[in-house]
Amino acid sequence: MTSATPTVKRRLPTLRALMRNPDFRLLCSSQMLAGLGEWLATMALVALVWERTHSAVAGGLVLVVRILPAAVLGTVLGSVVDRFDRKRVMVACNGGRAVVYGVLPFIAGTAPVIALALVAEIGAIAYATARDATLPRLCSRESLPTANAISMASAFGMMPVGSGMFALFGLAGRHAITLALAVAGGLCAIATLIVGRVNAHAVSGGTIERPEKVSFLDGLRALREVFREDAILRRVGLGAAIAATGGGAVITLGLAYVRGTLHAGSTAYSILLVSFCAGAVAGVVSLQKFRGVLHHVFHGGVGVMGLILVLMALFPSTGIGVGMAFLFGGAFVATFLGGITILQDRVRDSLRGRAFGLAHSVLRAGAVLMGLLSAWAAHAIGERQRDFGMFNLDGNQLVLAAAGLLLFAAAATLLRPARVRA
């Protein structure tokens, strides 16, 4: 590979190598299409359930089924991914979602619709687990952070695009939901054809272990042994669980903080979300400069997230909130991608599916539990501000401060980086 200057050569070789890798390009293209279809279908499903029930609770169930499969079945799905060919798992999951989205408009009743939405989400989690376990096969160890960053951007970057597309479909009137679900199914069908062309057995600098035809419990025991022998993996697992609790608190209390604490409107909330997304992009870019010290990035990111939550609680202001949202987005993404890369690098190929299934379970369960606890605690404390010397804090601020202190204390004590093995 040639480059015009030494500086460019140092900064861009991994990105160029990945973009020249046809299997990586195919995987990302498939993921973008399937991700767009997934977010578009989510918007349409919420609208469909609302149209049939006129119940916000029933509509919320569609969002709940996006969390439950990973929290409850993540490890089981990881075992499936390890026992079967991962490309076939991805093909089956995308194809299954295409069928589900296509038939949903013709299913009578609300309960069957929600049940099929649950089936589609199980497919989405199994696909994500197989994708994360396959990436190390398609690129070198040095390029994994960049590969994960591109993979994450291609998956979550489709959320605003899907929302915008559904808004455009609203011009179709009463056929908007049917049209949106049909397009979502078509996108997943095209993604199925594309991912079927990926050579999931390609290896950069290594050999592929054959899938282990072991029982579910034996696989868990083998994975437990890996974590028992690797102090860094144990700390990453603990850090991921703690970081997820902070994310759950932010997701649950974000709107309440803007409306109740800042006394701002929807515009301010949108600005904070845009700032968070901009910070996430900055986090992806910054991570590339610290590929050699990802364990430091991971643990430092947990501490920075905690500090930001404390500052947002103690100094409530829309201006400060915009800056803090930017920093939180960067720290969150850097922590998330750093953890994924460490897990991919330190768990052998035959156990990666189980490892990522467990990771999805821990992250979703931690976020849900902390989210519910945060909502309950903030409601119990109430909106009345309490005097704490220099600060007057309401329920939202107290809960955010407590979550931030938990993250910061964990990063400062329990999660101190250990020496990485060669």
Backbone torsions as a table, in degrees:
resi	resn	phi	psi	omega
1	MET	NA	134.3	179.3
2	THR	-111.0	161.3	-179.3
3	SER	-151.1	151.7	-176.6
4	ALA	-68.2	-37.4	-177.2
5	THR	-137.4	156.6	177.0
6	PRO	-60.1	-33.8	-178.3
7	THR	-63.7	-48.4	179.1
8	VAL	-62.5	-38.9	-179.4
9	LYS	-61.8	-37.0	-179.7
10	ARG	-72.0	-34.3	-170.6
11	ARG	-87.3	-31.8	-167.5
12	LEU	-112.4	2.3	-174.1
13	PRO	-62.2	-40.7	-177.8
14	THR	-67.0	-41.3	179.5
15	LEU	-63.7	-43.6	179.4
16	ARG	-63.8	-42.2	-179.8
17	ALA	-63.1	-40.6	179.5
18	LEU	-65.6	-43.2	-178.6
19	MET	-68.0	-22.4	176.0
20	ARG	-86.4	-5.4	-179.5
21	ASN	-88.2	108.9	-175.5
22	PRO	-62.1	-35.3	-179.1
23	ASP	-68.3	-38.8	177.7
24	PHE	-66.1	-41.6	178.8
25	ARG	-62.8	-41.4	178.8
26	LEU	-63.6	-42.9	-179.6
27	LEU	-62.3	-44.5	-179.8
28	CYS	-67.8	-38.8	178.0
29	SER	-63.0	-44.2	177.6
30	SER	-61.3	-42.1	-178.1
31	GLN	-65.7	-39.1	178.8
32	MET	-62.2	-45.0	-179.3
33	LEU	-67.0	-45.8	179.8
34	ALA	-65.7	-38.7	178.2
35	GLY	-64.7	-40.4	177.0
36	LEU	-63.0	-43.1	177.6
37	GLY	-63.4	-37.7	-179.3
38	GLU	-64.7	-47.7	-179.5
39	TRP	-68.5	-37.7	177.1
40	LEU	-63.1	-42.9	178.7
41	ALA	-65.7	-36.0	178.9
42	THR	-61.8	-46.5	177.7
43	MET	-60.1	-43.4	-178.4
44	ALA	-67.1	-37.8	-179.5
45	LEU	-66.8	-41.4	176.6
46	VAL	-59.6	-44.2	179.6
47	ALA	-66.4	-39.2	-179.7
48	LEU	-63.7	-46.4	179.6
49	VAL	-65.6	-40.4	177.7
50	TRP	-62.7	-42.0	-179.3
51	GLU	-61.3	-33.5	-176.9
52	ARG	-88.1	-24.4	-174.0
53	THR	-118.9	-24.3	-172.2
54	HIS	52.6	37.1	-179.4
55	SER	-123.8	123.2	177.3
56	ALA	-65.9	-32.4	179.2
57	VAL	-64.5	-45.4	179.0
58	ALA	-63.7	-40.2	176.3
59	GLY	-63.1	-36.2	178.6
60	GLY	-66.0	-25.2	178.3
61	LEU	-61.8	-30.5	178.1
62	VAL	-62.6	-38.4	178.0
63	LEU	-74.0	-33.4	178.4
64	VAL	-62.5	-40.7	-178.1
65	VAL	-70.6	-8.3	173.2
66	ARG	-81.5	-11.5	-177.5
67	ILE	-108.5	-41.7	-171.8
68	LEU	-59.2	-44.9	-176.1
69	PRO	-55.6	-45.3	-178.8
70	ALA	-68.4	-38.3	-177.8
71	ALA	-68.1	-34.4	-174.4
72	VAL	-98.7	-38.5	-170.7
73	LEU	-112.5	5.7	-174.2
74	GLY	-54.4	-46.6	-177.8
75	THR	-68.1	-37.8	177.7
76	VAL	-63.5	-45.5	179.0
77	LEU	-64.2	-36.1	176.2
78	GLY	-62.0	-37.4	177.3
79	SER	-65.1	-39.2	177.1
80	VAL	-62.5	-43.5	-179.6
81	VAL	-60.8	-38.6	-179.4
82	ASP	-73.7	-25.1	-175.2
83	ARG	-87.8	-18.7	-175.6
84	PHE	-124.6	166.1	177.8
85	ASP	-61.2	126.7	-171.8
86	ARG	-70.5	-32.9	177.0
87	LYS	-65.0	-40.7	178.6
88	ARG	-64.9	-34.7	176.0
89	VAL	-63.0	-45.2	-180.0
90	MET	-65.3	-39.7	177.8
91	VAL	-63.3	-45.6	-179.2
92	ALA	-63.8	-40.5	-178.5
93	CYS	-67.1	-45.7	178.3
94	ASN	-66.0	-42.8	178.4
95	GLY	-63.6	-40.6	178.2
96	GLY	-62.7	-41.3	178.6
97	ARG	-65.8	-36.4	178.5
98	ALA	-60.5	-42.8	179.5
99	VAL	-66.2	-46.4	-178.6
100	VAL	-60.0	-48.2	-179.1
101	TYR	-63.0	-35.8	-178.3
102	GLY	-68.4	-33.4	-175.7
103	VAL	-93.6	-14.5	-175.1
104	LEU	-54.6	-41.9	-178.2
105	PRO	-63.0	-18.2	-175.7
106	PHE	-101.5	5.7	179.8
107	ILE	-92.5	126.2	179.8
108	ALA	-83.3	149.2	177.2
109	GLY	86.2	159.8	-178.0
110	THR	-89.8	-41.7	-177.9
111	ALA	-59.1	-45.7	177.4
112	PRO	-62.2	-34.3	178.6
113	VAL	-64.0	-46.0	179.7
114	ILE	-65.7	-36.7	178.1
115	ALA	-63.8	-41.8	178.3
116	LEU	-68.7	-34.8	175.0
117	ALA	-61.6	-37.1	176.9
118	LEU	-64.4	-41.6	177.6
119	VAL	-61.0	-43.6	179.5
120	ALA	-62.8	-38.8	-179.5
121	GLU	-70.2	-34.5	174.3
122	ILE	-60.3	-41.4	175.9
123	GLY	-62.8	-38.7	179.8
124	ALA	-64.4	-40.8	-179.6
125	ILE	-69.6	-41.5	177.8
126	ALA	-63.1	-38.7	177.6
127	TYR	-63.4	-46.6	-178.8
128	ALA	-61.5	-39.3	178.9
129	THR	-64.4	-45.1	178.8
130	ALA	-65.6	-38.4	178.9
131	ARG	-62.5	-49.8	-178.7
132	ASP	-63.0	-34.4	179.7
133	ALA	-76.3	-22.3	-177.8
134	THR	-86.4	-30.8	-175.2
135	LEU	-50.9	-44.2	-179.8
136	PRO	-62.3	-18.3	176.8
137	ARG	-77.0	-22.2	-172.0
138	LEU	-98.5	-10.7	-176.5
139	CYS	-146.1	166.4	-178.7
140	SER	-76.0	165.8	179.0
141	ARG	-60.7	-38.4	-177.8
142	GLU	-67.5	-27.8	-176.1
143	SER	-94.7	0.4	-177.5
144	LEU	-59.1	-44.5	178.6
145	PRO	-57.9	-42.6	178.7
146	THR	-67.0	-40.9	179.2
147	ALA	-61.8	-43.0	178.6
148	ASN	-65.3	-37.8	178.5
149	ALA	-62.8	-45.7	179.0
150	ILE	-65.1	-40.5	179.2
151	SER	-61.6	-44.1	-179.7
152	MET	-65.8	-41.8	-180.0
153	ALA	-63.7	-39.4	-179.0
154	SER	-70.7	-23.7	179.5
155	ALA	-85.1	-57.1	-174.3
156	PHE	-82.4	-19.5	178.1
157	GLY	-67.2	-14.9	179.7
158	MET	-82.1	-9.4	-177.9
159	MET	-61.4	-52.9	179.3
160	PRO	-67.1	-31.4	178.7
161	VAL	-65.8	-43.6	178.6
162	GLY	-62.9	-40.2	177.9
163	SER	-63.4	-42.5	178.8
164	GLY	-65.1	-39.8	178.5
165	MET	-62.7	-41.2	-179.7
166	PHE	-65.2	-36.1	177.0
167	ALA	-62.6	-38.4	177.7
168	LEU	-67.4	-38.2	178.9
169	PHE	-64.0	-20.9	177.5
170	GLY	-58.9	-21.6	177.7
171	LEU	-66.9	-16.9	-179.7
172	ALA	-80.6	1.3	177.0
173	GLY	69.1	-131.7	-174.1
174	ARG	-70.4	-11.1	177.9
175	HIS	-94.8	4.7	-173.7
176	ALA	-61.0	-45.2	-176.4
177	ILE	-66.4	-45.0	178.9
178	THR	-60.9	-43.2	179.7
179	LEU	-63.9	-43.4	-179.0
180	ALA	-62.6	-43.8	-179.6
181	LEU	-68.1	-35.9	177.6
182	ALA	-64.4	-43.3	178.5
183	VAL	-65.6	-40.6	178.0
184	ALA	-59.8	-43.3	177.7
185	GLY	-64.0	-40.3	178.1
186	GLY	-63.7	-40.7	178.4
187	LEU	-62.5	-42.7	178.8
188	CYS	-67.1	-33.6	178.2
189	ALA	-65.8	-43.4	177.2
190	ILE	-64.1	-40.3	178.1
191	ALA	-61.3	-34.0	178.2
192	THR	-63.4	-44.3	179.5
193	LEU	-63.9	-39.0	-177.3
194	ILE	-70.1	-47.3	-177.1
195	VAL	-66.8	-23.2	177.0
196	GLY	-67.5	-15.3	179.2
197	ARG	-92.2	-5.3	-179.1
198	VAL	-73.7	133.8	172.0
199	ASN	-86.9	90.1	-175.3
200	ALA	-74.0	0.1	177.6
201	HIS	-106.1	7.3	175.6
202	ALA	-68.9	141.1	-176.4
203	VAL	-132.2	136.1	172.5
204	SER	-106.5	103.2	174.5
205	GLY	78.2	34.1	178.2
206	GLY	-174.7	-176.5	178.3
207	THR	-122.6	155.2	-177.8
208	ILE	-92.7	131.7	173.8
209	GLU	-81.8	140.9	177.3
210	ARG	-68.4	147.3	178.6
211	PRO	-55.6	138.5	-179.8
212	GLU	-87.7	116.3	179.1
213	LYS	-85.1	69.1	-178.6
214	VAL	-113.9	163.1	-179.6
215	SER	-70.3	165.4	-179.8
216	PHE	-59.8	-46.6	-178.3
217	LEU	-67.4	-38.9	178.2
218	ASP	-64.4	-37.7	177.3
219	GLY	-64.1	-40.9	177.7
220	LEU	-65.1	-38.6	178.4
221	ARG	-64.2	-41.9	178.5
222	ALA	-63.5	-40.4	178.7
223	LEU	-66.9	-39.7	177.5
224	ARG	-61.3	-38.1	179.4
225	GLU	-65.6	-38.2	177.8
226	VAL	-61.3	-46.3	-180.0
227	PHE	-67.5	-34.6	-179.2
228	ARG	-65.6	-33.9	-176.9
229	GLU	-88.2	-10.5	-174.2
230	ASP	-120.7	105.1	-178.0
231	ALA	-63.8	-34.2	-178.5
232	ILE	-67.1	-41.9	177.8
233	LEU	-63.0	-38.5	178.2
234	ARG	-62.3	-42.7	-178.7
235	ARG	-69.8	-36.8	176.8
236	VAL	-64.7	-41.5	177.9
237	GLY	-61.9	-43.9	178.0
238	LEU	-64.8	-42.2	179.2
239	GLY	-63.9	-38.8	179.3
240	ALA	-63.3	-42.1	179.6
241	ALA	-63.7	-42.7	-179.1
242	ILE	-69.4	-41.9	178.5
243	ALA	-61.8	-36.6	179.2
244	ALA	-63.7	-35.0	178.6
245	THR	-65.0	-37.9	176.7
246	GLY	-64.9	-41.6	176.9
247	GLY	-62.1	-39.7	178.6
248	GLY	-63.2	-38.9	178.3
249	ALA	-64.8	-41.7	-179.4
250	VAL	-66.4	-45.1	-179.2
251	ILE	-60.9	-42.5	-176.4
252	THR	-72.2	-40.8	-171.6
253	LEU	-101.3	-1.3	-175.7
254	GLY	-56.1	-53.5	-178.5
255	LEU	-68.3	-39.3	178.6
256	ALA	-63.3	-37.1	178.2
257	TYR	-63.6	-44.2	-179.1
258	VAL	-67.3	-47.5	-175.4
259	ARG	-76.7	-47.1	-172.6
260	GLY	-86.4	-38.6	-176.5
261	THR	-90.0	-47.7	-179.7
262	LEU	-84.6	-15.2	-177.2
263	HIS	54.5	42.5	179.0
264	ALA	-110.4	172.5	-175.6
265	GLY	-106.9	-164.0	-176.9
266	SER	-64.1	-32.5	-179.7
267	THR	-62.5	-44.0	178.9
268	ALA	-63.6	-39.5	178.9
269	TYR	-62.6	-42.2	178.6
270	SER	-63.2	-39.9	179.6
271	ILE	-63.4	-41.1	178.3
272	LEU	-63.5	-39.5	178.5
273	LEU	-64.8	-42.5	177.7
274	VAL	-61.9	-41.3	178.9
275	SER	-63.7	-40.7	177.3
276	PHE	-60.5	-46.2	-179.6
277	CYS	-63.6	-39.7	177.7
278	ALA	-63.4	-40.5	176.8
279	GLY	-63.8	-36.6	178.4
280	ALA	-62.0	-41.8	177.2
281	VAL	-62.6	-43.3	178.2
282	ALA	-62.1	-36.7	178.3
283	GLY	-64.3	-40.0	177.7
284	VAL	-62.1	-45.2	-179.1
285	VAL	-66.1	-45.1	-177.2
286	SER	-64.7	-33.5	-177.2
287	LEU	-60.4	-30.9	-177.2
288	GLN	-63.8	-22.8	-179.4
289	LYS	-83.5	-7.9	-175.7
290	PHE	-125.8	34.6	-177.8
291	ARG	-62.2	-28.9	-176.1
292	GLY	-81.4	-11.0	-177.3
293	VAL	-131.1	48.8	-174.6
294	LEU	-64.2	-30.5	179.1
295	HIS	-65.7	-35.7	175.5
296	HIS	-68.1	-41.4	178.7
297	VAL	-60.7	-44.1	-177.4
298	PHE	-61.8	-54.1	-176.6
299	HIS	-69.6	-37.9	176.3
300	GLY	-63.4	-37.2	179.0
301	GLY	-61.9	-39.7	177.7
302	VAL	-60.7	-43.7	179.3
303	GLY	-65.9	-41.0	179.0
304	VAL	-64.1	-41.0	177.3
305	MET	-59.1	-42.6	179.0
306	GLY	-63.9	-44.3	179.5
307	LEU	-61.7	-40.3	180.0
308	ILE	-63.6	-42.9	179.7
309	LEU	-62.3	-39.6	178.5
310	VAL	-63.9	-44.6	-179.9
311	LEU	-63.7	-40.1	178.3
312	MET	-64.6	-34.0	179.4
313	ALA	-72.9	-40.9	-174.9
314	LEU	-80.6	-28.3	-176.2
315	PHE	-126.0	71.4	-177.2
316	PRO	-70.3	118.4	178.2
317	SER	-164.5	142.8	-179.4
318	THR	-63.3	-41.0	179.5
319	GLY	-62.6	-48.6	177.9
320	ILE	-64.4	-38.4	-179.9
321	GLY	-60.7	-37.6	178.6
322	VAL	-63.1	-45.4	178.2
323	GLY	-64.7	-42.1	-179.9
324	MET	-67.0	-36.4	177.9
325	ALA	-63.1	-39.2	177.3
326	PHE	-61.9	-47.9	-179.8
327	LEU	-66.0	-38.6	179.9
328	PHE	-64.9	-41.3	178.4
329	GLY	-60.9	-42.8	178.5
330	GLY	-64.8	-44.8	-179.7
331	ALA	-66.5	-39.8	-178.8
332	PHE	-62.7	-48.9	-177.8
333	VAL	-67.2	-42.5	179.0
334	ALA	-61.6	-40.8	178.1
335	THR	-64.6	-46.9	-177.8
336	PHE	-62.0	-50.1	-178.3
337	LEU	-68.2	-36.6	177.0
338	GLY	-61.6	-43.7	179.0
339	GLY	-63.7	-43.7	178.7
340	ILE	-59.5	-45.4	-177.6
341	THR	-65.2	-41.6	177.7
342	ILE	-61.4	-43.2	179.9
343	LEU	-63.5	-45.2	178.8
344	GLN	-60.9	-38.1	-174.0
345	ASP	-76.1	-31.3	-168.7
346	ARG	-106.7	-5.1	176.3
347	VAL	-109.2	130.2	-177.1
348	ARG	-66.1	156.1	-170.1
349	ASP	-55.6	-40.0	-174.5
350	SER	-69.8	-11.7	179.5
351	LEU	-116.5	3.2	-175.4
352	ARG	-65.3	-37.0	179.2
353	GLY	-59.2	-47.0	178.1
354	ARG	-63.1	-39.5	-178.9
355	ALA	-62.7	-45.5	-179.2
356	PHE	-74.0	-30.8	173.1
357	GLY	-61.9	-43.9	176.7
358	LEU	-63.6	-40.4	-179.7
359	ALA	-62.4	-44.3	178.0
360	HIS	-61.3	-39.7	179.2
361	SER	-63.6	-47.7	-178.0
362	VAL	-62.2	-45.9	-177.7
363	LEU	-64.2	-48.1	-177.6
364	ARG	-67.7	-44.2	-179.2
365	ALA	-63.5	-42.2	178.5
366	GLY	-62.8	-42.7	179.7
367	ALA	-65.2	-43.1	-178.4
368	VAL	-66.5	-47.4	-177.9
369	LEU	-63.0	-45.2	-180.0
370	MET	-69.3	-34.0	177.4
371	GLY	-62.8	-45.2	178.7
372	LEU	-65.7	-43.0	179.8
373	LEU	-64.1	-41.0	179.8
374	SER	-63.7	-44.8	179.6
375	ALA	-61.9	-42.8	-180.0
376	TRP	-65.4	-45.3	-177.2
377	ALA	-65.4	-44.3	179.8
378	ALA	-63.0	-39.8	178.6
379	HIS	-67.3	-40.4	-179.2
380	ALA	-66.0	-39.1	179.3
381	ILE	-71.3	-40.0	176.4
382	GLY	91.2	176.3	-176.8
383	GLU	-85.6	-12.0	-179.0
384	ARG	-69.1	130.5	-178.6
385	GLN	-77.2	142.0	179.3
386	ARG	-113.4	144.3	-174.9
387	ASP	-84.8	122.0	176.1
388	PHE	-125.1	56.7	-179.8
389	GLY	72.4	-107.7	-179.0
390	MET	-72.5	-16.7	-171.7
391	PHE	-124.4	144.3	171.0
392	ASN	-114.5	117.3	-170.9
393	LEU	-122.6	136.0	173.5
394	ASP	-94.4	-173.0	-176.8
395	GLY	-61.5	-43.0	179.9
396	ASN	-61.3	-43.5	-178.8
397	GLN	-66.6	-41.7	-179.0
398	LEU	-63.4	-41.8	-178.8
399	VAL	-69.4	-42.2	177.5
400	LEU	-62.6	-40.6	178.3
401	ALA	-63.6	-41.7	179.6
402	ALA	-64.0	-42.9	178.0
403	ALA	-63.7	-40.5	178.8
404	GLY	-64.1	-42.1	178.5
405	LEU	-63.6	-36.2	177.4
406	LEU	-61.8	-47.2	-179.8
407	LEU	-64.4	-44.9	-177.2
408	PHE	-66.4	-43.0	179.7
409	ALA	-63.8	-39.2	179.5
410	ALA	-64.6	-44.0	-179.8
411	ALA	-65.5	-33.9	-176.0
412	ALA	-79.7	-22.3	-175.0
413	THR	-120.0	-65.7	-172.3
414	LEU	-72.4	-27.2	-168.7
415	LEU	-108.3	24.0	179.4
416	ARG	-58.5	128.9	-176.0
417	PRO	-58.0	137.6	176.5
418	ALA	-98.6	168.7	179.7
419	ARG	-71.1	131.1	-178.7
420	VAL	-83.2	135.1	177.5
421	ARG	-73.3	155.3	-179.0
422	ALA	-69.3	NA	NA
